Every structure is written in C-alpha cells, then in structure tokens.
Amino acid sequence: MTVATEQEGVQRAGEVPHRARTILRGIATRIGWILVVVWAAVSLTFLLSRVIPADPARLAAGLDAGPEQVAEVRRQLGLDLPVWEQYVTYIAGIVRLDLGDSIQSRQPVIDDVVRFLPATLELVLLAMLVYALVGVGLGVVWATLPPGVRSSCLNVLSVLGAGLPVFWVALVLQLSLASGLGWLPVSGSLDYGAYGLQRLTGFTLLDSLLGGNSYALADAATRLVLPVTVLVLSQLGVAMRLTRSTVSEQLERPYVRTSRARGNTERHVLLADVLRNSLAPVVTMLGLQFGWLLGGTIIVEVIFSWPGLGLFAYNAFRTFDYNSILAITLIITAVFVIVNELTDVVNRWLDPRVGQAR
C-alpha cells in the first residue's frame, strides 16, 4: 500500500465523523428552531389571554356565583398569582406535558386533546390525500391542454375553489346533498355504540376495519364525504394553479425537447421528467396547505358537528377556556412547523441542489 493510498484512507475515515457531526448539528438546529417558534406562539397567546378583558373565573364559577365563589375558583385556577408567575408555571407544566385543566370539561386538557385530535387528523389527512391527488392531477392536465373549452372549465373551477367562502360551500352541500336529497348524513361522526365498536385509535375508518364491521365502515365513510369535500374545494384552486404554472414552465425547457427527440412517449416525458422537476414548489405548497387545513377545520367541524379539535377549539373560544386555547395553539403551531421542516427534507430529496444552495 502506497503512502498516497494510506493518506486517502485516513482522509475518508475522517470524513465520516465530520459528516455525522454535520447531520447531527443540522437536526439539532431544526429541533431548536421548532422549539423557538412553538415557544413564541404559546407566549404570544398566553399574553393575549391575559390582556383580553374577560374573566375565566367568572365563567368557570357560573353566572349565578357570588364573589366568594368566584374568588375561590380564581385561586384554584391560579389566576390570583402575578402574570409572570402564571407564565413560568404554565411553561414548566408544558415541559411535564401538563397543559392544565379545561374549564368546560373539568378534566386535564391533555385528555381532551387525546380524545378530540384523532377525529381532526382523520379528516385532515383524508382531505389532504384527496386534495393532493385531485389538485395536482387537474393542474397537470390543465398544463397539457390547449386553449379551449376544457381549459376554460378548469380555469372556472380553480377560481370558484379559491373564491367561494368555506361556510357557504358547506351549507350548500349540507342543504342539497344531505337535507334535500338525503344521500349523505347531515352531520356527526360514527356512533361507536350503535355498532358495538371499541374506540381503539379514534380514527373511525381504521376502527371499523379493525372491528371487521363493514356496515360501520360504510357509515364512517359516508359521514366523511361532505366535510372532506368542503376542505378540498376550499383549497383546490391553489394546487391547480401552482401545478399548472410549474408544469407549463418545465414543458418549455430544452431537456423536454431532448427527451422527445430520443423517442420517449409524452406520458414518459410528463411523468418521468417534467413532473419530478415540478414537484418542489408543489410539495412546499402542500406542506403549507396541511397546516392551514389543520387550523381551518373549525368552521367545517362546527357546521358538520364533527367531534374533533376544531369543534373543541370553538367551544374553548366561546367559553374563554384559556388552557384549552393555549393547548390548541401549541399543537397546531408544532404540527405546522414540523410539517414544513419535513417538506424541506422532501424538497432536498427531490432536488439535491436545494441543500447545496444553503
């Protein structure tokens, strides 16, 4: 073995720990960034909850409670302490996964979150799947269509999807398809007791499958149709327009002409070449849309009486249940930031130049 070979081996051996340290440093930086953003959001919400002229102790004690009862409830909730002490106590509780007690349920907020979050995740994940498939698919088709009737129809669909209010679409579908025609349930989720099912995961479709009950599965699926449709339609125009724009831009690149000159079919050019190079901005948009869908389910869940985190948040705002409001802010912010970080990882995989540019 020559001296040059030995030096090359030593250099390669030294690159491995350096690369590992770089990866660990990057992971630590991302985790630190997530913690900072979540802390800032929770701190701001905590400050606003103390500035708003409302008395949670009065709401918790009841409108007929006397001054002594209100004072006792205020003491139990810790609202008689200085604001800075309340803040330190709350942050320390988050570290211990103690989010306080809910005023509306009189139970630990973490228990309420565990009970309501699966229903919202089921709704959002299913809506996101349909949204990605339909929105990106129609955007790709739109980019390949020549100007004409079909292209104009897709343009009108994208405008309607972006311009119609969510509550209006929800009410129209509810009145027409559910109340009017009776095709779908008006509101609510799967009744576990009616089918003798056990609540194993909180996801109605999954619990129905695990329970082997096809009737419950069909009922759970039909109850998801309207809220999922509303969530998809509310964001459909964004996915269609962005996908069409990026795909149309890629179709004008020289590598597309080269691929066609090699005899590749249009399907191969579109799916293997163009679509992969167009996915980076689309994936970023999907990550942002996931966060908006998670935070924007309140209206949909209230209209369809969907027992998820959105309905829980609405009741928390209505009763000024500040511990629940802070917990919802914490969860939505954390999920939003984590999904965006994962989106960045996917973009680096799709286009390694993104990581090299940084």
Secondary structure, DSSP 8 states (H G I E B T S, - for coil): --HHHHHHHHHHHHHHHHHHHHHHHHHHHHHHHHHHHHHHHHHHHHHHHHHSS--HHHHHH-TT--HHHHHHHHHHHTTTS-HHHHHHHHHHHHHTT---B-TTTSSBHHHHHHHHHHHHHHHHHHHHHHHHHHHHHHHHHHHHS-SSHHHHHHHHHHHHHHHS-HHHHHHHHIIIIIIIS-SS-SS----HHHHT---SSS-HHHHHHHHT-HHHHHHHHHHHHHHHHHHHHHHHHHHHHHHHHHHHHHHTSHHHHHHHHTT--HHHIIIIIIHHHHHHHHHHHHHHHHHHHHHTHHHHHHHTT--SHHHHHHHHHHHT-HHHHHHHHHHHHHHHHHHHHHHHHHHHHH-THHHHH-
